[in-house]
């Protein structure tokens, strides 16, 4: 019982910490980049359209292995192959009123808000679960219900984020044509959140069956 509770707490904590860390780091990076973009566009009278963290692959004909950087520790030449880039497009103006992709941009904006709402809900549910675990309230219907909500929320987050990734990549593929690079869909699916949601639902089902057995034993006694 005690070992099972410890393992559950460790599992939830480690996975949740990884999700929070990724979210916070992306938020900080995006905020810094956004601030620098605003400064640059205002100073030069430009407008910007960003396509952040787009997965790209190098065209076969362009995939040379010639050194393009230097390892300062050893002084040796190294080759850096671009897989994931942040692309910011600058122009004198964008005809946003006539942009045929306005609807897609609007949908992606709402998807962003949905992802934030789900993430906040995950934090609230997670805190409630941890409080119940600390009080040794494991085999109770309340915690089973919360765990079920947590698992479904992670699945919802995976679906929402995956949809957002595919939408962003689709737009980038239709708005960007950079020589030597092709936009890739290979990292669009949020496997970590999907896996975590399924693991939590499996744990929830185990707890549900264990709680039922415990209640039957208590009635028998």
C-alpha positions in Angstrom: 0.0 0.0 0.0 2.7 2.5 1.0 5.0 1.5 -1.8 2.1 1.8 -4.3 1.3 5.3 -3.0 4.9 6.4 -3.3 5.2 5.1 -6.9 2.0 6.8 -7.9 3.2 10.1 -6.4 6.6 9.8 -8.1 5.0 8.9 -11.4 2.6 11.8 -11.4 5.2 14.3 -10.1 7.9 13.4 -12.6 5.7 13.4 -15.6 3.8 16.6 -14.6 7.1 18.3 -13.8 8.3 17.5 -17.3 5.2 19.0 -18.8 5.4 22.2 -16.7 9.1 22.6 -17.4 8.5 22.4 -21.2 5.6 24.8 -21.0 7.4 27.4 -18.9 10.6 27.2 -21.0 8.6 27.6 -24.2 6.7 30.5 -22.6 9.9 32.3 -21.5 11.6 31.8 -24.9 8.6 33.0 -26.8 8.3 36.1 -24.6 11.9 37.0 -25.1 11.7 36.5 -28.9 8.4 38.4 -29.1 10.0 41.4 -27.2 13.0 41.4 -29.6 10.7 41.2 -32.6 8.7 44.2 -31.5 11.8 46.2 -30.9 13.2 45.4 -34.4 9.9 45.9 -36.3 9.3 49.3 -34.6 12.9 50.5 -35.2 12.8 49.5 -38.9 9.1 50.3 -39.8 8.4 46.6 -40.6 5.7 44.1 -39.8 6.4 40.6 -38.7 4.8 37.2 -39.0 6.2 34.5 -36.9 6.3 30.7 -37.4 8.0 29.5 -34.2 9.6 26.2 -33.7 8.9 24.7 -37.1 10.4 21.3 -37.8 12.3 21.3 -41.0 14.3 18.8 -43.0 17.2 19.6 -45.4 16.6 18.8 -49.1 18.6 15.8 -50.2 20.5 17.9 -52.8 21.3 20.5 -50.2 22.5 18.0 -47.4 26.2 18.7 -47.6 28.4 17.7 -44.8 30.8 20.6 -45.1 31.8 22.2 -41.8 29.7 25.3 -41.0 30.7 26.0 -37.4 33.6 25.5 -34.9 33.8 23.8 -31.6 35.5 26.5 -29.5 36.6 24.0 -26.9 38.7 21.8 -29.3 39.0 24.1 -32.3 37.7 21.4 -34.6 35.3 22.1 -37.4 31.7 20.7 -36.9 28.6 20.3 -39.1 25.3 21.6 -37.8 22.2 20.2 -39.5 19.0 22.2 -39.0 16.1 20.2 -37.7 14.1 22.6 -35.7 14.1 26.4 -36.4 12.2 29.5 -35.4 11.3 31.5 -38.5 10.3 35.2 -38.3 9.2 36.8 -41.6 9.6 40.5 -42.1 7.9 42.7 -44.7 7.0 46.3 -45.3 3.4 45.3 -44.7 1.1 42.2 -44.7 -2.3 42.4 -46.5 -3.9 40.8 -43.5 -7.4 42.0 -44.5 -7.1 40.1 -47.7 -5.0 37.2 -46.4 -6.8 33.9 -47.3 -5.3 32.3 -44.2 -6.9 34.7 -41.7 -9.4 32.0 -40.7 -6.6 29.5 -39.9 -4.8 32.1 -37.9 -8.0 32.8 -35.9 -8.5 29.1 -35.2 -4.9 28.7 -34.1 -5.3 31.6 -31.7 -8.4 30.1 -30.1 -6.6 26.7 -29.9 -3.8 28.5 -28.0 -6.3 29.7 -25.4 -7.9 26.3 -25.2 -4.4 24.7 -24.5 -3.8 27.3 -21.7 -7.2 26.6 -20.1 -6.6 22.8 -20.2 -3.2 23.4 -18.7 -4.5 25.5 -15.8 -7.2 22.9 -15.2 -4.5 20.2 -15.0 -2.6 22.1 -12.4 -5.7 22.5 -10.2 -6.6 18.8 -10.4 -3.0 17.8 -9.8 -2.8 19.8 -6.6 -6.0 18.3 -5.4 -4.7 14.8 -6.0 -1.4 15.4 -4.3 -3.3 16.7 -1.2 -5.3 13.5 -1.0 -2.2 11.4 -1.5 -0.5 13.2 1.4 -3.5 12.5 3.6 -3.2 8.8 2.6 -6.7 8.9 1.0 -5.9 6.6 -1.9 -8.7 4.1 -2.1 -11.6 6.6 -2.3 -14.0 7.4 -5.1 -13.1 11.1 -4.9 -9.4 10.5 -5.9 -10.5 8.0 -8.6 -12.7 10.7 -10.1 -9.9 13.3 -10.0 -7.4 10.9 -11.6 -9.9 10.1 -14.3 -10.3 13.9 -14.9 -6.6 14.3 -15.0 -6.1 11.5 -17.5 -8.8 12.8 -19.8 -7.4 16.3 -19.5 -4.0 15.1 -20.6 -5.5 13.3 -23.6 -7.4 16.6 -24.4 -4.2 18.5 -24.1 -2.5 16.0 -26.4 -5.2 16.3 -29.0 -5.4 20.1 -28.8 -1.6 20.6 -29.0 -1.3 18.1 -31.8 -4.1 19.9 -33.8 -2.3 23.2 -33.1 1.0 21.8 -34.3 -0.5 20.4 -37.5 -2.3 23.7 -38.2 0.9 25.8 -37.6 3.0 23.5 -39.7 0.4 23.6 -42.5 0.4 27.4 -42.5 4.2 27.5 -42.5 4.3 25.1 -45.4 2.0 27.3 -47.5 3.6 30.7 -46.5 7.3 29.8 -46.4 9.6 28.7 -49.2 13.2 28.8 -48.0 15.8 27.3 -50.3 17.2 24.0 -49.1 14.6 23.5 -46.3 11.3 21.7 -46.2 8.7 21.9 -43.5 8.2 18.6 -41.7 5.2 17.2 -39.8 7.3 14.5 -38.0 7.1 16.1 -34.5 3.5 17.3 -34.6 2.0 14.6 -32.5 2.3 15.1 -28.7 3.2 11.6 -27.7 4.3 12.5 -24.2 0.9 13.9 -23.1 -0.9 11.1 -24.9 1.2 8.5 -23.2 0.8 10.2 -19.8 -3.0 10.4 -20.2 -3.2 6.7 -21.0 -0.9 5.8 -18.1 -3.0 7.8 -15.6 -6.2 6.2 -16.9 -4.7 2.7 -16.5 -3.7 3.6 -12.9 -7.2 5.0 -12.3 -8.8 1.7 -13.5 -6.4 -0.3 -11.1 -7.4 2.0 -8.2 -11.1 1.6 -9.1 -10.9 -2.2 -9.0 -8.8 -2.1 -5.8 -11.3 0.2 -4.2 -14.2 -2.1 -5.1 -12.4 -5.1 -3.7 -11.6 -3.2 -0.5 -15.2 -2.2 0.0 -16.4 -5.8 -0.5 -13.9 -7.0 2.0 -15.0 -4.3 4.5 -18.6 -5.4 4.1 -17.6 -9.1 4.5 -15.8 -8.3 7.8 
